[in-house]
Amino acid sequence: MDLDSDWLSNLAMLGMVILLFITYYPIANWLRVRQIKEDAKEWSEWLQRKESREQYIKKHPSPDRNRPSCYFCASNKLRPEMQKQTALEASFGVLNNRVHDEVCFYSYYCAVCGNELFRECRGANQARQ
């Protein structure tokens, strides 16, 4: 009789552990976190394919550092275009469902000729990942 009760209590404990794990780490949310991490990697690679604002200003000097000019037509009118807004460090669970911050990825185009000049991200960590 003691063997059966120990087996049942162990089975109940195992069931509670499994239930706790499923509650705090649901599969759907785990897949969402995984997708967010893949998106962050993809958009970081997108960011690396073009110059940053600092690199562009260093390569193409302009009289006004805050308003870089186009290397093609010399216009200083820029048109920012948000390409993607993505979550940064999302965590999911029963008690902790939140996105810590969001990052926006921008392309800057010349408003006159339409050339893409540089790319940047804005958000909590503006460093290039």
VOGU-3710 file (C-alpha; in Angstrom, 3 decimals, decimal comma):
1> mdldsdwlsn> 0,000/0,000/0,000  2,861/2,376/0,713  4,359/1,668/-2,691  1,106/2,595/-4,435  0,668/5,807/-2,453  4,291/6,827/-3,126  3,809/6,118/-6,813  0,621/8,183/-6,895  2,203/11,088/-5,021  5,193/11,030/-7,381
11> lamlgmvill> 2,848/10,964/-10,353  0,866/13,873/-8,896  4,073/15,830/-8,293  5,228/15,150/-11,855  1,835/16,282/-13,141  2,085/19,526/-11,169  5,587/20,190/-12,515  4,414/19,586/-16,081  1,375/21,808/-15,540  3,572/24,543/-14,066
21> fityypianw> 5,963/24,302/-17,014  3,115/24,499/-19,535  1,628/27,474/-17,695  4,823/29,498/-17,549  6,299/28,506/-20,916  3,480/27,893/-23,378  4,491/26,548/-26,758  2,753/29,287/-28,742  4,527/32,010/-26,805  7,839/30,205/-27,130
31> lrvrqikeda> 7,357/30,139/-30,889  6,526/33,865/-30,825  9,723/34,651/-28,903  11,660/32,543/-31,385  10,101/34,449/-34,294  10,967/37,789/-32,654  14,594/36,698/-32,307  14,726/35,614/-35,954  13,187/38,941/-37,033  15,718/40,861/-34,959
41> kewsewlqrk> 18,568/38,984/-36,624  17,127/39,547/-40,096  16,586/43,263/-39,539  20,043/43,678/-38,029  21,465/42,180/-41,204  19,271/44,567/-43,225  20,693/47,442/-41,209  24,267/46,340/-41,928  23,758/46,303/-45,705  23,715/50,120/-45,902
51> esreqyikkh> 25,727/52,834/-44,167  24,691/54,289/-40,824  24,184/58,031/-40,381  27,649/58,436/-38,840  29,331/56,475/-41,625  27,432/58,445/-44,270  28,394/61,813/-42,756  32,028/60,711/-42,507  32,048/59,509/-46,118  30,051/62,457/-47,547
61> pspdrnrpsc> 30,818/65,557/-45,421  28,136/68,216/-45,199  28,234/71,796/-43,842  25,444/70,987/-41,381  26,186/67,786/-39,477  22,578/67,398/-38,341  21,261/67,588/-41,912  23,414/65,538/-44,259  23,096/66,291/-47,955  22,528/63,879/-50,819
71> yfcasnklrp> 25,703/62,744/-52,554  23,914/62,718/-55,927  21,967/66,000/-56,107  23,409/67,877/-53,064  19,958/68,467/-51,573  19,718/68,430/-47,783  16,031/67,479/-47,701  15,706/64,003/-46,253  12,618/61,840/-46,147  12,659/59,191/-43,405
81> emqkqtalea> 10,632/56,077/-44,028  9,934/53,560/-41,282  10,553/50,094/-42,654  9,754/47,948/-39,635  8,863/48,241/-35,982  9,787/45,147/-34,062  9,812/43,990/-30,469  13,000/43,809/-28,492  13,432/41,239/-25,711  9,906/39,917/-25,528
91> sfgvlnnrvh> 9,091/37,609/-22,647  5,900/35,642/-22,238  4,319/33,714/-19,426  1,282/33,824/-17,163  2,655/36,505/-14,862  5,139/38,123/-17,233  3,624/38,910/-20,650  5,395/41,963/-21,970  7,631/43,410/-24,597  10,462/45,283/-22,957
101> devcfysyyc> 10,946/47,756/-25,767  10,464/48,272/-29,460  12,961/49,152/-32,145  12,120/51,058/-35,314  14,167/50,637/-38,486  14,338/53,660/-40,796  15,629/54,303/-44,301  16,486/57,880/-45,191  15,843/58,954/-48,765  16,632/62,171/-50,583
111> avcgnelfre> 13,349/64,051/-51,029  14,470/65,447/-54,395  16,028/62,530/-56,291  14,858/59,547/-54,193  18,251/57,927/-53,489  18,498/55,864/-50,320  21,231/57,564/-48,322  21,539/55,646/-45,050  19,700/53,444/-42,572  19,372/53,584/-38,812
121> crganqarq> 17,471/52,061/-35,944  15,832/53,944/-33,133  14,863/52,415/-29,855  16,280/51,381/-26,529  19,570/50,217/-27,946  20,523/52,336/-30,885  23,786/50,487/-31,266  24,002/48,370/-34,358  23,419/44,751/-33,429
//
